[in-house]
Amino acid sequence: MTRILLIYLLVLLSALLAQCNKLNPVEEFSDPKLFKQLLRTRTNVLVLFAQSRNTINGIYKTFKEAALDVRGIGTMVLIDCSGSGQKLCRQLKASPDQFVMHHFKDGKFHKVYDRQLTTKSLVRFMNDPTGERPWEEEPTSKHVIHLDTPSSLGKLLKKHKRALVMFYAPWCVYCKQMKPEYAAAAAKVKENGLGVLAAMDVHRAENTGMRTKYNITGFPTVHYFKNGEILATYEGENKQDKIVEFMKDPTAVPVKTKETPWSEEP
């Protein structure tokens, strides 16, 4: 009877430990040797260095939510620099006023995390830590509606009668040239009630199906939608005034721009 009870307690303890690990996916370290071992076995690690636990009350919940989402992709770690983790923080040259995040790739320091402090941004970073900053995180693009998924595009087309949508890839040179002009045009279009300007990264896996659906054979491809259907394709200059002019009369025939052939895709 005692043996059965002991086995039951061990099983219960294992279940409780597993549940705790699920509830708190953030790993905590203070021992330099153990952290060094972690970097030997994990290739994608984001560390939250805290001046003290009191200084991370706001960000820790977001950090933990992101850690849960990136399980199997990356590891998210907390190091408290005020307690037993002081030595480790000194070794890693981290002296946060409140908190700071450092990313380690393949066992070595990669960069200081410099993106938005949201679950979405943290998850996106951990999925592609060497990629460029998402366009939507640039302050100048606030008037552009950024579409994450095909369903968000569907909702946009139902909500807005007139919408210009730029389908792009982050690596595309022509897209990079057009982005600031497109963003500036978005503000003017909104101000003058001409519709909305949106953008979708179709290089992301969840959006690649849009290439076939909307006949996207080069980047950027910019379609004008009216009542949910493509009415015209913008092929004019990458200038804000030309884009605004197009929104006033989408049926006008513009000068065609050069497309990026698929052969140039990295």
C-alpha positions as CSV (number, residue, x, y, z in Angstrom):
1,M,0.0,0.0,0.0
2,T,2.8,2.4,0.9
3,R,4.6,1.6,-2.4
4,I,1.4,2.3,-4.4
5,L,1.0,5.6,-2.6
6,L,4.6,6.6,-3.3
7,I,4.2,5.8,-7.0
8,Y,1.0,7.9,-7.1
9,L,2.7,10.8,-5.4
10,L,5.6,10.6,-7.9
11,V,3.3,10.6,-10.8
12,L,1.3,13.5,-9.3
13,L,4.6,15.5,-8.7
14,S,5.7,14.9,-12.3
15,A,2.3,16.1,-13.6
16,L,2.6,19.2,-11.5
17,L,6.1,20.0,-12.7
18,A,5.0,19.6,-16.3
19,Q,2.1,21.9,-15.7
20,C,4.3,24.5,-14.1
21,N,6.7,24.3,-17.0
22,K,3.8,24.8,-19.4
23,L,2.5,27.8,-17.4
24,N,6.0,29.4,-17.3
25,P,7.9,28.7,-20.5
26,V,10.6,31.2,-19.6
27,E,13.8,29.6,-18.3
28,E,15.7,31.4,-15.5
29,F,19.4,31.4,-15.0
30,S,21.9,32.8,-12.5
31,D,24.8,30.3,-12.8
32,P,27.3,31.3,-15.6
33,K,28.2,27.6,-16.2
34,L,24.7,26.5,-16.7
35,F,24.0,29.4,-19.0
36,K,27.1,28.5,-21.0
37,Q,25.8,25.0,-21.4
38,L,22.5,26.3,-22.6
39,L,24.2,28.3,-25.4
40,R,26.0,25.1,-26.5
41,T,22.7,23.3,-27.1
42,R,20.3,26.1,-28.1
43,T,20.9,28.1,-31.3
44,N,18.1,30.7,-30.9
45,V,18.1,32.3,-27.5
46,L,16.5,35.7,-26.3
47,V,17.5,36.8,-22.9
48,L,15.6,39.4,-20.8
49,F,18.1,41.0,-18.4
50,A,16.2,42.7,-15.5
51,Q,17.6,45.3,-13.2
52,S,15.2,43.7,-10.7
53,R,12.0,41.8,-10.9
54,N,10.1,45.0,-10.0
55,T,11.3,46.7,-13.2
56,I,9.8,44.0,-15.6
57,N,6.2,44.0,-14.2
58,G,4.9,45.3,-17.5
59,I,7.1,43.4,-20.1
60,Y,7.4,40.0,-18.4
61,K,3.8,38.9,-19.2
62,T,4.4,39.8,-22.8
63,F,7.8,38.0,-22.8
64,K,6.2,34.9,-21.3
65,E,3.4,34.8,-23.8
66,A,5.9,35.0,-26.6
67,A,8.0,32.2,-25.0
68,L,5.0,29.9,-25.1
69,D,4.4,30.7,-28.8
70,V,8.0,30.0,-29.9
71,R,8.5,26.7,-28.1
72,G,10.4,24.4,-30.4
73,I,11.7,27.4,-32.3
74,G,13.6,29.3,-29.7
75,T,14.4,29.7,-26.0
76,M,13.5,32.7,-23.9
77,V,15.4,33.3,-20.7
78,L,15.2,35.7,-17.7
79,I,18.3,36.8,-15.8
80,D,17.7,38.9,-12.7
81,C,20.8,41.2,-12.4
82,S,19.9,42.3,-8.8
83,G,20.3,39.0,-7.1
84,S,22.3,35.9,-7.7
85,G,22.5,36.7,-11.4
86,Q,24.8,39.7,-10.9
87,K,27.9,37.9,-11.9
88,L,26.3,36.4,-15.0
89,C,25.1,39.9,-16.0
90,R,28.6,41.3,-15.6
91,Q,30.1,38.5,-17.7
92,L,27.5,39.1,-20.5
93,K,28.1,42.9,-20.2
94,A,24.4,43.6,-19.4
95,S,23.7,46.5,-17.1
96,P,20.0,47.4,-17.7
97,D,18.5,50.6,-16.3
98,Q,15.2,48.7,-16.2
99,F,15.5,45.8,-18.7
100,V,17.2,45.0,-21.9
101,M,17.0,42.0,-24.3
102,H,20.0,40.3,-26.0
103,H,19.7,37.7,-28.7
104,F,22.2,34.9,-29.0
105,K,22.6,32.9,-32.2
106,D,24.5,29.7,-32.5
107,G,26.0,30.2,-29.1
108,K,27.2,33.8,-29.6
109,F,25.8,37.3,-29.0
110,H,23.9,38.4,-32.1
111,K,22.2,41.7,-31.3
112,V,20.3,43.8,-28.9
113,Y,16.5,43.4,-29.4
114,D,15.3,46.7,-30.9
115,R,11.8,46.0,-32.0
116,Q,8.4,46.6,-30.5
117,L,7.6,45.2,-27.0
118,T,4.6,43.2,-28.1
119,T,4.0,39.4,-28.2
120,K,3.5,39.6,-31.9
121,S,6.8,41.4,-32.5
122,L,8.8,39.1,-30.2
123,V,7.4,36.0,-31.9
124,R,8.1,37.3,-35.3
125,F,11.6,38.1,-34.3
126,M,12.3,34.7,-32.8
127,N,11.0,33.1,-36.0
128,D,13.4,35.1,-38.1
129,P,16.1,36.8,-35.9
130,T,18.3,37.7,-38.8
131,G,15.5,39.2,-40.9
132,E,14.8,42.8,-41.5
133,R,12.6,44.9,-39.2
134,P,8.9,44.4,-40.3
135,W,7.6,47.4,-42.3
136,E,4.7,47.8,-39.9
137,E,7.1,48.6,-37.1
138,E,8.5,51.7,-38.9
139,P,6.8,54.8,-37.5
140,T,6.3,56.4,-40.9
141,S,4.1,53.5,-42.0
142,K,1.3,54.0,-39.5
143,H,-1.2,55.1,-42.1
144,V,-0.7,51.9,-44.1
145,I,-2.9,49.0,-43.1
146,H,-0.6,46.0,-42.7
147,L,-2.2,42.7,-43.5
148,D,-0.8,39.6,-41.7
149,T,-3.0,36.9,-43.2
150,P,-5.3,36.2,-46.1
151,S,-8.3,36.5,-43.7
152,S,-7.2,40.0,-42.7
153,L,-7.1,40.9,-46.4
154,G,-10.6,39.5,-46.7
155,K,-11.9,41.6,-43.8
156,L,-10.2,44.7,-45.3
157,L,-12.0,44.3,-48.6
158,K,-15.3,43.8,-47.0
159,K,-14.9,46.9,-44.8
160,H,-13.5,49.3,-47.4
161,K,-15.1,49.9,-50.7
162,R,-11.8,51.3,-52.2
163,A,-8.5,49.8,-51.3
164,L,-5.0,49.8,-52.9
165,V,-3.0,46.8,-51.8
166,M,0.7,46.5,-52.2
167,F,1.9,42.8,-52.4
168,Y,5.6,42.8,-51.6
169,A,8.7,40.8,-50.4
170,P,11.1,42.3,-47.8
171,W,14.1,41.5,-49.9
172,C,12.8,43.3,-53.0
173,V,14.8,46.4,-53.9
174,Y,11.9,48.0,-55.8
175,C,9.6,47.4,-52.8
176,K,12.1,49.1,-50.5
177,Q,12.2,52.1,-52.8
178,M,8.5,52.3,-53.0
179,K,7.7,51.9,-49.3
180,P,8.3,55.5,-48.1
181,E,6.4,57.0,-51.0
182,Y,3.6,54.5,-50.5
183,A,3.4,55.3,-46.8
184,A,3.3,59.1,-47.4
185,A,0.6,58.6,-50.0
186,A,-1.4,56.5,-47.5
187,A,-1.7,59.5,-45.2
188,K,-2.9,61.8,-48.0
189,V,-5.3,59.3,-49.4
190,K,-6.8,58.8,-45.9
191,E,-7.0,62.6,-45.3
192,N,-8.8,63.2,-48.6
193,G,-11.2,60.3,-48.2
194,L,-10.0,58.5,-51.3
195,G,-9.9,55.0,-49.8
196,V,-7.2,53.1,-47.9
197,L,-3.7,51.9,-48.7
198,A,-2.7,48.4,-47.4
199,A,0.3,46.1,-47.7
200,M,0.9,42.4,-47.5
201,D,4.2,40.5,-47.3
202,V,3.6,37.6,-49.6
203,H,7.1,36.1,-48.9
204,R,5.7,34.9,-45.5
205,A,4.6,31.3,-45.7
206,E,1.0,31.9,-44.6
207,N,0.6,34.5,-47.5
208,T,2.3,32.7,-50.4
209,G,-1.1,31.5,-51.7
210,M,-2.0,35.2,-52.5
211,R,0.6,35.1,-55.3
212,T,-1.4,32.6,-57.3
213,K,-4.8,34.0,-56.3
214,Y,-4.0,37.6,-57.5
215,N,-1.5,36.7,-60.3
216,I,1.5,38.2,-58.6
217,T,4.5,37.5,-60.9
218,G,6.8,40.3,-59.7
219,F,7.4,42.6,-56.8
220,P,5.8,44.9,-55.9
221,T,2.4,44.2,-57.4
222,V,-0.1,46.8,-56.4
223,H,-3.8,46.1,-57.0
224,Y,-6.7,48.5,-56.7
225,F,-9.8,46.8,-55.3
226,K,-13.3,48.2,-55.6
227,N,-16.1,46.4,-53.8
228,G,-13.8,43.4,-53.1
229,E,-12.8,42.9,-56.7
230,I,-9.6,44.0,-58.6
231,L,-10.5,47.0,-60.8
232,A,-7.0,48.0,-61.8
233,T,-3.3,47.4,-61.2
234,Y,-1.1,50.4,-60.3
235,E,1.9,50.4,-62.7
236,G,3.0,54.1,-62.3
237,E,5.9,55.8,-60.7
238,N,6.9,55.1,-57.2
239,K,6.0,58.6,-56.1
240,Q,3.5,59.6,-53.5
241,D,1.8,62.2,-55.7
242,K,1.4,59.7,-58.6
243,I,-0.2,57.2,-56.2
244,V,-2.6,59.8,-54.8
245,E,-3.4,60.8,-58.4
246,F,-4.1,57.2,-59.3
247,M,-6.5,56.8,-56.3
248,K,-8.5,59.8,-57.7
249,D,-8.9,58.0,-61.1
250,P,-7.8,54.3,-61.0
251,T,-8.9,53.7,-64.5
252,A,-6.3,56.0,-66.0
253,V,-3.5,54.2,-67.9
254,P,-0.1,54.7,-66.1
255,V,3.4,54.1,-67.3
256,K,4.4,50.5,-66.5
257,T,7.3,50.0,-64.0
258,K,9.9,47.3,-64.1
259,E,9.0,44.0,-62.3
260,T,11.4,41.8,-60.4
261,P,11.7,38.4,-62.0
262,W,11.4,35.3,-59.8
263,S,15.0,34.5,-60.8
264,E,16.1,37.3,-58.5
265,E,14.4,35.8,-55.5
266,P,17.0,34.8,-52.8
